[in-house]
Amino acid sequence: MPENATATDSELMAETGLRLRSLRRRRGLTIGEAAKRADLARMTVSRAERGHNPTLLTVVRLLRVYGSLNVLETFLLEPEVSPMALISESRTRGWLK
């Protein structure tokens, strides 16, 4: 996926579609089979693979079918709290004097 900040939304969506298609093909599934397993319409899967702005739910369902939900781990990680924020909260709550 284009990593630079200059990639357009269209470029990112097109790349997402290509990756979804690649995952489906690696699983040896047709669009119809993937759609049925993900409880989606065939057209929804087809449009997602063409980068036509799939919903997050569509992407999650397809990734689940393809055994690839782990690709969302970075996105779904709990944000790290800085040490300074912890100290500030501790003082606010009276844990530190």
C-alpha positions as CSV (number, residue, x, y, z in Angstrom):
1,M,0.0,0.0,0.0
2,P,1.3,3.4,-0.8
3,E,3.0,4.6,2.4
4,N,3.5,8.2,1.5
5,A,1.3,11.0,2.6
6,T,0.7,12.0,-1.1
7,A,-1.3,8.9,-2.0
8,T,-4.8,9.9,-2.9
9,D,-7.9,8.4,-1.5
10,S,-8.6,6.8,-4.8
11,E,-5.1,5.2,-4.9
12,L,-5.5,3.9,-1.3
13,M,-9.0,2.4,-2.1
14,A,-7.7,0.8,-5.4
15,E,-4.8,-0.8,-3.5
16,T,-7.2,-2.0,-0.7
17,G,-9.3,-3.6,-3.4
18,L,-6.3,-5.3,-5.0
19,R,-5.3,-6.7,-1.7
20,L,-8.7,-8.0,-1.0
21,R,-8.8,-9.7,-4.4
22,S,-5.4,-11.2,-3.8
23,L,-6.5,-12.6,-0.4
24,R,-9.6,-14.2,-1.9
25,R,-7.7,-15.8,-4.7
26,R,-5.0,-17.2,-2.3
27,R,-7.9,-18.9,-0.5
28,G,-9.1,-20.3,-3.8
29,L,-12.5,-18.7,-3.5
30,T,-14.8,-17.3,-6.2
31,I,-16.4,-13.9,-5.5
32,G,-19.7,-15.8,-5.0
33,E,-18.2,-18.1,-2.4
34,A,-16.6,-15.3,-0.5
35,A,-19.8,-13.3,-0.6
36,K,-21.8,-16.2,0.8
37,R,-19.3,-17.0,3.6
38,A,-19.2,-13.3,4.5
39,D,-23.0,-12.9,4.3
40,L,-22.5,-10.1,1.6
41,A,-23.9,-9.6,-1.8
42,R,-21.7,-10.7,-4.7
43,M,-21.8,-7.1,-6.0
44,T,-20.6,-5.8,-2.6
45,V,-17.5,-8.1,-2.8
46,S,-16.9,-7.2,-6.5
47,R,-17.1,-3.5,-5.7
48,A,-14.8,-3.8,-2.7
49,E,-12.2,-5.5,-4.9
50,R,-12.4,-2.7,-7.4
51,G,-11.8,-0.2,-4.7
52,H,-15.3,1.3,-4.7
53,N,-15.2,2.5,-1.1
54,P,-16.1,-0.6,0.9
55,T,-17.5,-0.1,4.4
56,L,-15.3,-1.2,7.3
57,L,-17.9,-3.9,8.1
58,T,-17.4,-5.3,4.5
59,V,-13.7,-5.3,4.9
60,V,-13.9,-7.0,8.4
61,R,-16.2,-9.7,7.1
62,L,-14.0,-10.4,4.1
63,L,-10.8,-10.5,6.2
64,R,-12.5,-12.9,8.6
65,V,-13.4,-15.2,5.7
66,Y,-9.9,-15.0,4.4
67,G,-8.4,-15.7,7.8
68,S,-6.7,-12.4,7.8
69,L,-8.2,-10.3,10.6
70,N,-4.8,-10.0,12.0
71,V,-4.0,-7.2,9.5
72,L,-6.2,-4.9,11.6
73,E,-4.1,-5.4,14.7
74,T,-2.0,-2.3,14.3
75,F,-5.1,-0.2,13.7
76,L,-6.9,-1.7,16.6
77,L,-4.1,-1.6,19.2
78,E,-4.8,0.4,22.3
79,P,-3.0,3.7,22.1
80,E,0.0,4.0,24.3
81,V,-0.2,6.4,27.2
82,S,2.9,8.5,27.6
83,P,4.7,8.4,31.0
84,M,4.0,12.1,31.5
85,A,0.2,11.6,31.0
86,L,0.3,8.8,33.6
87,I,2.1,11.1,36.1
88,S,-0.4,13.8,35.4
89,E,-3.4,11.5,35.9
90,S,-1.8,10.1,39.1
91,R,-1.4,13.6,40.5
92,T,-5.0,14.5,39.6
93,R,-6.3,11.4,41.3
94,G,-4.1,12.0,44.4
95,W,-2.0,8.9,43.9
96,L,1.2,11.0,43.8
97,K,1.9,14.0,45.9
